[in-house]
Amino acid sequence: MQAMRGMYIAAVAALALGLSACGGGGGGGAGDTPGATASFEAGTTMERLKNAQKVKVGTKFDQPGFGLKGLDGKPAGFDVEIAKIIAGEMGISADKIEWVATPSAVREEVIEKGDVDYVVATYTINDKRKERVDFAGPYYVAGQQLMVRSDDNSVTGPEVFREGTKKVCSVQGSTPGNNIKQYLRDEAAQLVLFDVYSKCVDALKNNQVDAVTTDNVILLGYVADSNGAFKLTGSKFTEEPYGIGVRKGDGKFRTFINDVIEKACQDGRYAKAWTDTAGKFDPNVPTCPAVNRY
């Protein structure tokens, strides 16, 4: 198991290095800087970041396919590529991005404190979070599912937890962690919450919990990394629109990012980002959802 995980991380790290170095015509790689000659309105976040030629991006470091820290110390995955595309449209190359590990529980906090310029971290858009931050997107719609041990056929969907005998793991401050509560008879006894999903994976492996729940594509990454130890069970039971979090009230930055998402969907960069990362687990390139310009 550990050897397989090491091989996977090494492969992802090599992929990230290759993507950050690529360039050229067509849609180009996510590390390209198509905004090198662009000019932005004075006083906007885009102008500030382009002039500084550096940007801080919050993402996750423990989610295969979306944001997994590689051997080079940098994350790789679909969220990472989307973040690179946004930076590139401001004329900032991928090597000028400072990646900040951003677990679910601190995403609003790091935006409010200015520790990051934007967050791309499997970040579900919802009304409660919009009270504190603004969202561009969505750029992807996931669905919550369950991962169990491969030899366990007793968990067939979230309804099983209503019996009150099985435990499920998710992370603090996450939408999946809140969603699963409606299926639990005894939340205190059945729900285990950690700060990162990798700890949930370890708890499942060690028989401390019966299932891990988060979004389906994230779980597919863990299944691929498990050497046959885990599987998905049941079907998706929610819809989770992923957005890019920005500071509350920064409408011009949000509009800019929405424009970038639409452009990348049209010119092929979105499809390439998916194919090179999460597409290793789900080869079907998703249809870009309509952005919400609220």
Backbone bond lengths (Angstrom), bond angles and torsions (degrees), N, CA, C in turn:
res aa  C-N    CA-C-N  psi(-1)  N-CA   C-N-CA  omega(-1)  CA-C   N-CA-C  phi
1 M - - - 1.471 - - 1.522 110.75 -
2 Q 1.374 115.74 -48.06 1.457 119.17 -177.93 1.520 111.13 -66.58
3 A 1.357 115.30 -39.42 1.464 118.61 179.12 1.515 111.29 -64.40
4 M 1.337 115.77 -40.59 1.465 120.01 179.62 1.517 110.89 -63.24
5 R 1.357 115.77 -40.16 1.460 119.90 179.38 1.528 110.33 -64.14
6 G 1.332 115.73 -40.35 1.456 118.94 178.92 1.503 112.13 -63.28
7 M 1.342 117.67 -41.66 1.461 121.15 178.00 1.515 110.94 -62.83
8 Y 1.349 115.85 -40.31 1.468 119.51 -178.82 1.525 111.13 -65.42
9 I 1.343 115.38 -45.72 1.464 119.15 -179.07 1.518 110.73 -62.91
10 A 1.336 116.13 -39.32 1.459 119.58 178.92 1.519 111.08 -62.48
11 A 1.348 115.91 -41.37 1.458 119.35 179.81 1.514 111.39 -65.05
12 V 1.343 116.23 -41.52 1.456 119.99 179.30 1.522 111.10 -65.22
13 A 1.350 115.96 -39.21 1.456 119.47 179.29 1.518 111.26 -63.86
14 A 1.338 116.06 -41.70 1.465 119.43 178.27 1.512 111.13 -63.44
15 L 1.340 116.30 -38.77 1.458 120.51 177.95 1.519 110.67 -63.16
16 A 1.342 116.34 -42.12 1.465 119.51 -179.30 1.513 111.18 -63.01
17 L 1.346 116.54 -41.76 1.458 119.58 179.62 1.513 111.05 -63.68
18 G 1.344 115.73 -40.33 1.460 119.70 179.67 1.507 112.05 -64.89
19 L 1.342 116.50 -40.83 1.459 119.86 -179.04 1.516 111.35 -66.81
20 S 1.337 117.10 -39.50 1.458 119.50 -177.40 1.518 111.55 -68.79
21 A 1.358 116.48 -21.02 1.457 119.44 -178.33 1.511 113.23 -93.05
22 C 1.329 117.60 -14.47 1.458 119.30 -171.52 1.521 111.22 -77.58
23 G 1.323 115.57 157.97 1.458 120.65 179.10 1.502 108.91 -157.51
24 G 1.317 117.58 -162.19 1.452 120.00 174.93 1.498 112.18 111.73
25 G 1.322 113.60 -168.27 1.460 120.11 -174.08 1.495 112.83 -87.03
26 G 1.335 115.11 -158.49 1.445 121.20 -177.43 1.506 110.43 61.67
27 G 1.362 115.52 -141.96 1.453 120.07 176.90 1.513 110.75 -71.14
28 G 1.348 116.95 -27.80 1.451 120.80 179.28 1.507 111.98 74.27
29 G 1.311 116.32 172.64 1.450 120.86 176.48 1.510 110.62 -85.67
30 A 1.345 114.34 164.36 1.456 118.95 -178.09 1.516 111.67 -66.20
31 G 1.340 117.93 -18.92 1.450 120.35 -179.12 1.516 113.16 -85.33
32 D 1.350 118.47 -2.77 1.466 121.17 179.61 1.525 110.90 -67.96
33 T 1.350 116.01 164.42 1.460 120.61 -179.05 1.523 110.04 -123.37
34 P 1.341 117.89 71.21 1.456 120.05 -179.76 1.517 113.24 -64.59
35 G 1.351 117.87 -16.78 1.456 121.01 179.54 1.512 113.69 -91.71
36 A 1.341 117.15 16.88 1.463 119.87 -176.77 1.519 112.41 -59.94
37 T 1.329 117.67 -32.60 1.462 120.70 -178.86 1.522 112.69 -103.02
38 A 1.326 117.11 3.52 1.465 120.86 -177.95 1.526 110.09 -74.27
39 S 1.332 115.75 150.24 1.464 121.41 174.35 1.521 108.42 -120.18
40 F 1.320 115.91 147.76 1.452 121.07 -175.88 1.519 110.86 -127.35
41 E 1.305 114.70 155.16 1.458 121.32 -179.56 1.523 110.85 -59.10
42 A 1.318 115.58 137.61 1.463 121.01 179.78 1.522 110.58 -58.46
43 G 1.310 115.69 137.28 1.448 121.10 176.93 1.514 115.13 88.43
44 T 1.333 118.01 -5.17 1.458 120.50 179.81 1.526 110.66 -83.92
45 T 1.311 114.99 160.36 1.462 120.29 176.12 1.515 110.43 -60.43
46 M 1.323 116.87 -38.03 1.469 119.68 -179.42 1.520 111.44 -61.65
47 E 1.369 116.93 -43.25 1.463 119.75 179.72 1.529 110.51 -64.73
48 R 1.334 116.28 -43.43 1.466 119.88 -179.04 1.526 111.50 -60.34
49 L 1.323 116.41 -45.77 1.459 119.66 -177.21 1.523 111.72 -70.32
50 K 1.335 116.84 -39.80 1.462 118.41 179.23 1.528 111.03 -64.09
51 N 1.316 116.25 -42.25 1.462 119.66 179.24 1.530 111.71 -64.88
52 A 1.327 116.00 -36.04 1.463 120.19 -179.57 1.519 111.81 -75.08
53 Q 1.332 116.47 -24.76 1.464 122.87 -176.18 1.530 112.32 55.03
54 K 1.332 114.23 40.35 1.455 120.81 171.98 1.522 108.30 -160.52
55 V 1.314 115.37 152.72 1.453 120.35 -178.71 1.521 108.38 -148.97
56 K 1.337 116.14 144.89 1.459 122.12 175.67 1.527 108.82 -106.32
57 V 1.317 116.04 124.62 1.455 121.24 -177.23 1.521 109.67 -121.53
58 G 1.321 116.25 128.13 1.453 121.38 174.83 1.513 110.68 -87.33
59 T 1.328 116.89 130.21 1.458 121.44 175.71 1.521 107.84 -150.98
60 K 1.324 116.39 -179.55 1.464 120.12 179.64 1.522 109.81 -99.66
61 F 1.316 114.45 152.13 1.470 120.82 -176.63 1.522 112.10 -111.60
62 D 1.343 118.09 3.44 1.464 119.45 -170.70 1.521 113.58 -129.65
63 Q 1.345 117.19 21.80 1.459 119.19 -175.36 1.531 110.98 -124.59
64 P 1.338 117.22 100.52 1.465 120.96 -179.89 1.521 111.48 -54.06
65 G 1.320 115.48 134.43 1.460 120.57 178.40 1.510 114.02 92.55
66 F 1.325 117.75 -26.01 1.465 120.84 -178.66 1.526 111.70 -119.50
67 G 1.324 117.77 -46.77 1.453 120.70 177.60 1.511 110.03 -161.02
68 L 1.341 116.51 96.88 1.451 121.57 -178.21 1.522 108.91 -128.06
69 K 1.326 116.97 127.04 1.451 121.41 -178.35 1.521 110.44 -69.05
70 G 1.333 116.90 127.93 1.448 121.93 -178.05 1.519 112.40 -96.36
71 L 1.321 115.34 -176.82 1.460 120.72 -178.56 1.523 112.11 -65.51
72 D 1.326 117.13 -21.60 1.464 120.41 178.86 1.522 112.49 -83.63
73 G 1.338 116.55 2.14 1.456 120.70 179.56 1.511 114.25 84.93
74 K 1.340 116.90 2.04 1.461 121.11 -178.83 1.522 110.12 -113.38
75 P 1.340 117.48 150.00 1.453 119.63 178.92 1.520 111.78 -79.27
76 A 1.319 115.71 156.81 1.460 122.06 175.15 1.521 108.55 -138.71
77 G 1.334 117.09 148.03 1.456 121.25 179.05 1.520 111.09 149.75
78 F 1.313 116.08 -178.69 1.458 121.88 -175.77 1.525 111.47 -63.13
79 D 1.339 117.20 -45.37 1.462 119.66 177.99 1.525 110.80 -60.00
80 V 1.310 116.24 -39.76 1.463 120.96 -179.80 1.528 110.47 -63.22
81 E 1.321 116.75 -41.73 1.463 120.04 179.52 1.528 111.99 -67.59
82 I 1.328 116.67 -38.12 1.468 119.94 175.80 1.524 109.69 -62.10
83 A 1.324 116.72 -42.37 1.471 120.57 178.81 1.527 111.02 -62.72
84 K 1.330 117.42 -38.48 1.465 121.21 178.57 1.532 111.11 -65.55
85 I 1.319 115.81 -39.50 1.460 119.91 178.39 1.521 110.63 -60.27
86 I 1.328 116.56 -44.90 1.471 121.29 179.25 1.526 110.17 -61.95
87 A 1.333 117.08 -46.12 1.459 120.60 179.32 1.525 111.06 -62.26
88 G 1.323 116.49 -41.61 1.457 120.88 -178.95 1.515 112.80 -60.76
89 E 1.331 116.87 -34.54 1.463 120.64 179.15 1.517 111.83 -71.93
90 M 1.323 117.16 -12.13 1.467 121.17 172.56 1.526 111.07 -99.49
91 G 1.330 116.51 8.52 1.456 120.30 179.71 1.513 114.05 78.46
92 I 1.345 116.69 21.08 1.460 121.54 -178.54 1.520 108.82 -109.29
93 S 1.311 117.79 119.60 1.456 121.49 -178.67 1.522 110.96 -75.44
94 A 1.324 115.54 160.98 1.462 121.13 -174.57 1.517 112.43 -60.50
95 D 1.330 117.35 -30.89 1.460 118.74 -178.63 1.520 112.96 -76.13
96 K 1.322 117.31 -3.68 1.463 121.46 176.79 1.538 111.75 -101.04
97 I 1.329 115.92 7.63 1.460 120.52 178.48 1.529 109.33 -91.52
98 E 1.334 116.41 130.00 1.461 121.32 171.34 1.525 107.69 -98.55
99 W 1.321 116.46 116.56 1.450 121.61 -177.19 1.522 109.86 -88.35
100 V 1.324 116.24 129.86 1.465 122.31 -178.47 1.524 108.67 -117.32
101 A 1.332 116.84 120.48 1.466 120.79 177.75 1.523 109.52 -60.93
102 T 1.334 116.23 124.37 1.463 120.62 -172.19 1.529 110.35 -133.40
103 P 1.340 118.35 83.61 1.463 121.23 175.72 1.521 111.26 -61.74
104 S 1.305 115.98 162.84 1.464 121.51 -173.49 1.526 113.10 -53.65
105 A 1.322 117.24 -42.34 1.459 120.72 -171.12 1.516 114.28 -68.06
106 V 1.354 118.24 -16.94 1.468 119.60 -174.19 1.524 113.31 -115.03
107 R 1.314 118.50 9.59 1.461 119.44 -172.93 1.526 112.56 -63.97
108 E 1.325 118.18 -45.72 1.464 119.07 177.00 1.527 110.97 -63.64
109 E 1.315 116.19 -41.16 1.461 121.05 -176.23 1.526 112.09 -60.87
110 V 1.342 117.68 -46.02 1.468 119.03 -176.21 1.524 111.41 -68.16
111 I 1.348 116.66 -29.15 1.464 119.87 176.02 1.523 109.98 -70.83
112 E 1.327 116.71 -47.72 1.461 121.04 -177.93 1.529 112.08 -62.52
113 K 1.308 117.13 -37.31 1.464 121.47 -177.81 1.523 112.65 -80.82
114 G 1.325 116.99 -9.82 1.447 119.94 -178.26 1.519 114.03 77.92
115 D 1.331 116.79 17.79 1.453 120.61 178.12 1.527 111.86 -70.75
116 V 1.331 116.55 -22.74 1.460 122.11 175.93 1.524 108.15 -135.60
117 D 1.322 115.65 161.72 1.467 120.70 177.50 1.527 111.91 -91.54
118 Y 1.315 116.22 -30.80 1.463 120.74 171.38 1.517 109.08 -159.95
119 V 1.336 115.85 160.99 1.463 122.28 -176.58 1.521 109.13 -121.88
120 V 1.334 114.66 126.41 1.472 121.86 172.44 1.523 105.51 -125.94
121 A 1.329 117.80 96.16 1.464 120.84 -167.09 1.530 111.24 -153.46
122 T 1.341 116.42 61.31 1.472 121.04 -177.01 1.530 109.54 40.43
123 Y 1.320 114.98 54.09 1.467 124.22 -166.58 1.523 109.68 -100.72
124 T 1.327 117.11 97.49 1.455 121.49 -178.11 1.523 110.96 -67.65
125 I 1.314 116.30 130.23 1.463 122.59 176.11 1.524 109.30 -76.07
126 N 1.318 117.45 125.31 1.464 120.17 171.61 1.524 109.59 -148.99
127 D 1.327 115.65 165.57 1.465 120.67 -173.31 1.523 112.71 -65.06
128 K 1.324 117.63 -35.71 1.459 119.78 -179.54 1.520 110.68 -63.80
129 R 1.302 117.02 -43.71 1.468 120.28 179.65 1.525 111.39 -68.94
130 K 1.318 116.72 -31.30 1.465 120.17 179.70 1.522 112.27 -69.80
131 E 1.317 117.77 -10.87 1.463 120.11 172.68 1.530 110.98 -71.05
132 R 1.339 117.00 -22.91 1.465 121.29 -175.54 1.530 113.73 -112.35
133 V 1.334 117.27 -31.00 1.460 121.14 -178.32 1.521 108.96 -136.67
134 D 1.318 115.91 166.55 1.463 121.50 173.05 1.525 109.42 -105.06
135 F 1.331 115.04 158.08 1.456 120.94 -178.83 1.523 111.41 -126.84
136 A 1.325 115.53 134.25 1.461 121.10 161.85 1.527 107.02 -94.09
137 G 1.326 115.63 158.14 1.457 119.48 -178.46 1.518 111.48 103.05
138 P 1.337 115.18 -160.94 1.457 128.08 11.01 1.536 113.43 -74.74
139 Y 1.334 114.29 157.93 1.452 120.53 175.02 1.524 111.46 -110.92
140 Y 1.329 116.54 -7.74 1.471 121.03 179.68 1.521 108.28 -162.88
141 V 1.329 116.88 146.14 1.462 121.53 176.49 1.523 108.27 -120.41
142 A 1.321 115.93 113.77 1.459 122.31 178.17 1.524 109.39 -97.79
143 G 1.330 115.96 -177.18 1.457 121.53 175.94 1.513 109.37 -145.84
144 Q 1.310 116.72 138.55 1.461 120.91 -177.36 1.516 110.48 -73.57
145 Q 1.347 115.82 141.41 1.450 121.63 179.10 1.527 108.97 -146.38
146 L 1.321 117.04 -175.36 1.458 122.36 -178.49 1.531 110.73 -122.57
147 M 1.311 116.91 141.39 1.458 123.10 172.67 1.526 108.59 -116.24
148 V 1.332 115.55 134.08 1.461 121.31 -178.19 1.527 108.89 -132.67
149 R 1.330 116.16 173.18 1.453 120.32 173.29 1.533 109.83 -68.68
150 S 1.293 116.81 144.55 1.468 121.52 -172.78 1.525 112.76 -61.41
151 D 1.323 117.68 -27.34 1.468 120.39 -178.89 1.516 113.11 -91.69
152 D 1.317 117.46 7.59 1.468 121.51 -177.96 1.531 109.85 -107.33
153 N 1.316 115.88 113.05 1.471 121.63 178.31 1.522 112.43 -106.46
154 S 1.328 116.31 10.81 1.466 119.70 -175.21 1.526 113.08 -84.71
155 V 1.336 117.26 -19.11 1.462 120.96 179.08 1.526 107.75 -102.80
156 T 1.315 116.76 110.70 1.461 122.05 -176.70 1.525 113.08 -112.03
157 G 1.322 116.73 -5.74 1.453 121.81 -178.99 1.514 109.20 170.40
158 P 1.320 118.06 174.18 1.470 120.34 -175.94 1.518 114.38 -64.79
159 E 1.347 117.75 -22.44 1.461 120.32 -178.58 1.525 112.61 -62.34
160 V 1.327 116.44 -24.89 1.462 120.82 -179.27 1.526 111.34 -59.22
161 F 1.323 116.41 -29.82 1.466 119.38 -176.23 1.523 112.30 -72.94
162 R 1.328 117.53 -13.43 1.462 120.05 177.66 1.528 111.08 -65.53
163 E 1.341 117.06 -20.96 1.463 120.36 179.00 1.524 111.48 -68.22
164 G 1.336 116.72 -23.48 1.452 120.44 174.65 1.509 116.13 87.61
165 T 1.326 118.42 5.77 1.468 120.23 -175.08 1.533 113.39 -105.52
166 K 1.316 118.50 -12.57 1.461 121.10 -174.91 1.521 111.58 -112.22
167 K 1.333 114.61 150.56 1.459 121.45 -179.29 1.522 110.60 -107.81
168 V 1.344 115.12 146.23 1.457 121.40 179.12 1.528 108.50 -132.12
169 C 1.317 115.55 146.90 1.462 120.64 -176.76 1.524 110.88 -118.46
170 S 1.330 115.30 140.82 1.456 122.00 172.16 1.531 106.86 -149.36
171 V 1.333 117.41 -165.23 1.462 118.51 -177.47 1.520 111.80 -116.43
172 Q 1.317 114.15 155.10 1.454 122.16 -178.84 1.524 110.43 -63.69
173 G 1.332 116.07 135.67 1.450 121.25 176.14 1.512 114.96 76.18
174 S 1.325 117.85 9.58 1.469 120.74 -177.66 1.523 111.24 -95.62
175 T 1.327 115.98 152.96 1.464 120.69 173.63 1.520 111.54 -62.54
176 P 1.356 119.93 -45.43 1.473 118.84 177.84 1.522 113.11 -58.66
177 G 1.336 116.78 -37.89 1.456 119.47 178.68 1.514 112.34 -62.26
178 N 1.317 116.44 -36.65 1.465 120.02 177.12 1.523 111.80 -76.39
179 N 1.335 117.42 -38.78 1.467 120.44 -177.85 1.521 112.84 -62.18
180 I 1.329 116.84 -38.77 1.469 119.62 -174.22 1.523 112.49 -70.02
181 K 1.327 117.58 -18.23 1.460 120.96 -175.58 1.524 112.31 -60.22
182 Q 1.325 117.12 -32.35 1.471 119.39 -177.69 1.526 112.60 -66.86
183 Y 1.335 116.91 -15.04 1.466 121.05 -179.11 1.524 112.78 -98.59
184 L 1.311 118.25 0.05 1.459 121.55 -173.88 1.520 111.76 -98.37
185 R 1.320 115.73 139.38 1.459 120.44 174.41 1.523 110.21 -79.54
186 D 1.341 116.65 -40.19 1.467 121.90 -177.42 1.531 107.38 -134.93
187 E 1.325 115.45 94.13 1.471 120.31 -175.88 1.520 112.19 -57.33
188 A 1.311 117.43 -43.11 1.459 120.85 -176.94 1.522 112.04 -61.88
189 A 1.328 116.16 -36.01 1.462 120.43 -176.69 1.517 112.80 -88.37
190 Q 1.329 117.46 -26.77 1.463 119.96 -170.47 1.516 115.30 -103.26
191 L 1.332 118.03 -23.75 1.461 120.49 -174.29 1.522 110.44 -101.93
192 V 1.326 115.67 121.82 1.460 122.87 176.32 1.528 108.19 -109.30
193 L 1.326 116.30 125.18 1.463 120.68 -177.88 1.528 110.36 -119.81
194 F 1.344 115.58 131.16 1.454 121.71 174.31 1.519 108.67 -120.01
195 D 1.328 115.82 176.61 1.457 119.24 179.35 1.525 112.12 -82.43
196 V 1.340 117.56 -25.15 1.466 121.34 179.92 1.530 109.29 -137.37
197 Y 1.331 115.97 154.87 1.459 120.93 -176.26 1.520 112.74 -70.37
198 S 1.319 118.28 -26.62 1.460 119.62 -179.61 1.528 111.31 -59.86
199 K 1.324 117.33 -31.04 1.469 120.37 176.88 1.525 110.56 -70.98
200 C 1.330 116.95 -34.40 1.465 120.05 174.18 1.524 110.72 -63.67
201 V 1.326 116.58 -40.62 1.464 121.01 179.44 1.524 110.01 -61.69
202 D 1.318 116.99 -43.02 1.462 120.64 177.61 1.522 111.26 -63.71
203 A 1.338 116.90 -39.56 1.469 120.90 179.19 1.527 110.98 -64.53
204 L 1.325 116.96 -37.61 1.464 120.53 177.31 1.519 110.22 -67.01
205 K 1.312 116.67 -44.22 1.468 121.49 179.62 1.525 111.40 -60.58
206 N 1.341 116.79 -35.68 1.461 121.59 -177.11 1.515 113.64 -92.32
207 N 1.349 117.08 12.10 1.473 122.67 176.37 1.522 113.32 64.87
208 Q 1.325 116.63 23.96 1.462 119.57 177.00 1.522 111.80 -84.21
209 V 1.328 116.93 -23.48 1.457 122.80 174.36 1.527 108.01 -134.62
210 D 1.330 115.39 164.83 1.466 120.75 -178.11 1.519 113.11 -98.26
211 A 1.332 117.38 -16.05 1.462 120.30 -178.18 1.519 109.76 -160.22
212 V 1.306 114.68 157.32 1.465 122.88 170.26 1.520 107.00 -118.45
213 T 1.319 116.95 136.92 1.459 118.95 178.80 1.521 111.46 -126.32
214 T 1.310 114.35 130.07 1.454 124.45 169.38 1.531 106.14 -162.68
215 D 1.315 117.31 -159.09 1.457 119.65 -175.75 1.519 111.32 -77.09
216 N 1.339 115.15 147.92 1.458 121.77 -167.55 1.525 114.22 -57.09
217 V 1.331 117.88 -43.81 1.460 119.50 -175.67 1.523 111.07 -69.15
218 I 1.316 117.47 -33.90 1.464 120.65 175.53 1.527 109.83 -63.44
219 L 1.325 116.31 -44.78 1.459 120.34 179.17 1.524 111.54 -63.98
220 L 1.321 117.40 -35.76 1.467 119.97 177.76 1.523 110.74 -59.60
221 G 1.329 116.71 -35.51 1.456 120.05 176.91 1.522 111.99 -63.61
222 Y 1.318 116.27 -42.15 1.462 119.59 178.38 1.527 111.56 -68.31
223 V 1.323 116.72 -36.93 1.465 120.04 176.38 1.532 110.22 -61.38
224 A 1.329 116.48 -44.80 1.467 120.51 -179.79 1.516 111.58 -62.95
225 D 1.323 116.86 -29.26 1.463 122.38 -177.26 1.521 112.70 -88.55
226 S 1.334 117.85 -1.23 1.463 120.55 -169.86 1.514 114.52 -94.99
227 N 1.326 117.72 -2.59 1.470 120.86 -178.34 1.530 111.48 56.15
228 G 1.327 115.21 39.77 1.458 120.64 176.39 1.509 115.57 86.15
229 A 1.344 117.72 3.54 1.467 119.72 -176.57 1.521 112.78 -77.44
230 F 1.358 117.44 -27.16 1.462 121.46 -175.61 1.522 111.38 -122.63
231 K 1.334 114.80 162.67 1.461 121.95 175.09 1.522 108.79 -149.74
232 L 1.329 116.71 160.45 1.456 120.71 170.84 1.521 108.58 -87.20
233 T 1.321 115.38 150.38 1.455 119.81 179.62 1.517 109.67 -135.12
234 G 1.321 116.35 152.07 1.458 120.88 -179.18 1.510 111.68 67.34
235 S 1.314 116.04 -162.93 1.461 121.89 -179.45 1.519 109.57 -120.86
236 K 1.331 116.13 171.07 1.462 120.62 176.70 1.531 109.52 -64.09
237 F 1.332 115.88 137.11 1.467 118.37 -177.96 1.522 113.36 -123.08
238 T 1.336 117.58 11.57 1.464 121.42 171.82 1.527 108.93 -147.63
239 E 1.318 115.70 171.93 1.456 122.12 167.55 1.518 108.00 -119.87
240 E 1.333 116.69 129.53 1.456 122.01 -175.51 1.531 109.96 -123.56
241 P 1.340 118.38 98.26 1.466 120.64 178.75 1.525 110.98 -77.51
242 Y 1.330 116.87 118.08 1.459 121.38 -178.83 1.526 110.16 -85.38
243 G 1.344 115.58 131.85 1.457 120.82 177.77 1.518 111.81 -125.77
244 I 1.330 115.33 171.24 1.457 122.37 175.30 1.521 107.49 -101.04
245 G 1.323 116.16 120.39 1.458 120.72 -177.91 1.520 112.30 -83.83
246 V 1.341 116.42 133.41 1.467 122.31 176.67 1.528 108.29 -134.30
247 R 1.333 115.10 170.30 1.452 119.87 -178.45 1.532 111.02 -60.50
248 K 1.315 116.86 140.26 1.453 123.15 179.90 1.527 110.42 -57.72
249 G 1.324 115.97 130.08 1.453 121.43 177.45 1.512 115.10 89.74
250 D 1.339 118.58 -3.34 1.464 121.11 -179.40 1.530 109.12 -88.01
251 G 1.334 114.75 68.54 1.464 120.74 -175.39 1.517 113.73 -63.06
252 K 1.326 117.67 -34.69 1.472 119.70 -178.27 1.519 111.12 -68.96
253 F 1.320 117.44 -37.40 1.462 120.19 177.36 1.521 109.85 -68.77
254 R 1.319 116.74 -40.95 1.459 120.95 178.98 1.523 110.42 -62.66
255 T 1.340 117.50 -43.24 1.459 120.71 177.60 1.522 111.38 -62.39
256 F 1.331 116.52 -41.60 1.461 120.88 177.83 1.526 111.05 -59.47
257 I 1.329 117.06 -46.80 1.462 119.96 -178.94 1.524 110.94 -65.25
258 N 1.328 117.70 -40.35 1.467 119.67 175.81 1.524 111.21 -58.29
259 D 1.335 116.60 -41.83 1.469 120.68 177.84 1.530 110.72 -62.07
260 V 1.340 116.55 -41.13 1.462 121.00 179.92 1.528 110.91 -64.04
261 I 1.327 116.38 -43.45 1.465 120.25 179.00 1.526 110.08 -58.47
262 E 1.317 116.45 -47.80 1.468 119.59 -179.10 1.527 111.33 -63.42
263 K 1.311 116.93 -39.59 1.462 121.03 179.30 1.522 110.71 -64.44
264 A 1.326 117.32 -44.62 1.458 121.52 -179.10 1.524 111.53 -66.09
265 C 1.313 116.71 -33.87 1.471 120.15 176.77 1.522 111.09 -65.59
266 Q 1.322 116.67 -33.31 1.457 121.36 -176.55 1.521 113.16 -84.05
267 D 1.334 118.02 -32.47 1.469 119.43 -172.65 1.525 114.26 -97.27
268 G 1.329 117.91 2.61 1.458 120.91 174.11 1.513 115.39 99.15
269 R 1.327 118.63 -10.53 1.463 119.68 -178.48 1.528 112.25 -68.03
270 Y 1.320 116.03 -34.71 1.463 120.11 177.99 1.530 110.11 -62.78
271 A 1.320 116.69 -48.57 1.465 120.99 -179.68 1.526 110.93 -61.71
272 K 1.325 117.14 -41.09 1.462 120.38 179.16 1.525 110.78 -64.67
273 A 1.334 116.63 -42.41 1.461 120.40 178.88 1.520 110.69 -58.85
274 W 1.330 116.82 -42.13 1.464 120.77 179.27 1.520 111.31 -67.38
275 T 1.322 116.81 -49.44 1.464 121.36 -176.67 1.522 111.74 -58.90
276 D 1.327 117.03 -37.61 1.455 121.45 -176.71 1.525 113.48 -78.98
277 T 1.325 117.55 -10.53 1.468 119.76 -173.59 1.524 111.08 -129.97
278 A 1.322 117.84 -94.98 1.463 121.18 -178.30 1.525 112.12 -62.76
279 G 1.329 116.85 -21.71 1.462 120.92 177.86 1.512 113.46 -63.33
280 K 1.327 118.16 -16.24 1.458 120.92 174.82 1.525 111.07 -66.21
281 F 1.340 117.29 -24.02 1.456 122.39 179.54 1.527 111.69 -103.77
282 D 1.320 116.38 -32.35 1.466 122.57 178.97 1.522 107.67 -134.63
283 P 1.343 117.95 98.62 1.464 120.99 -173.08 1.523 114.76 -70.86
284 N 1.320 117.79 -9.71 1.457 120.92 -178.71 1.535 109.65 -80.78
285 V 1.333 116.23 109.15 1.465 119.85 178.82 1.523 108.75 -63.94
286 P 1.331 118.10 124.54 1.463 119.49 -177.17 1.527 112.34 -69.29
287 T 1.296 114.81 151.74 1.460 120.57 171.96 1.522 108.49 -74.26
288 C 1.312 116.97 130.64 1.464 119.63 -179.99 1.534 110.13 -64.02
289 P 1.320 117.57 126.07 1.472 119.09 176.51 1.529 109.84 -73.18
290 A 1.314 115.23 156.53 1.466 120.08 175.90 1.523 109.12 -68.00
291 V 1.352 116.42 130.59 1.457 119.16 177.21 1.519 109.85 -69.78
292 N 1.325 114.54 152.08 1.466 120.34 -178.33 1.519 108.95 -104.79
293 R 1.328 116.75 102.80 1.456 121.70 -177.09 1.533 110.14 -91.18
294 Y 1.303 115.43 63.17 1.476 120.39 -178.79 1.518 110.66 -73.25
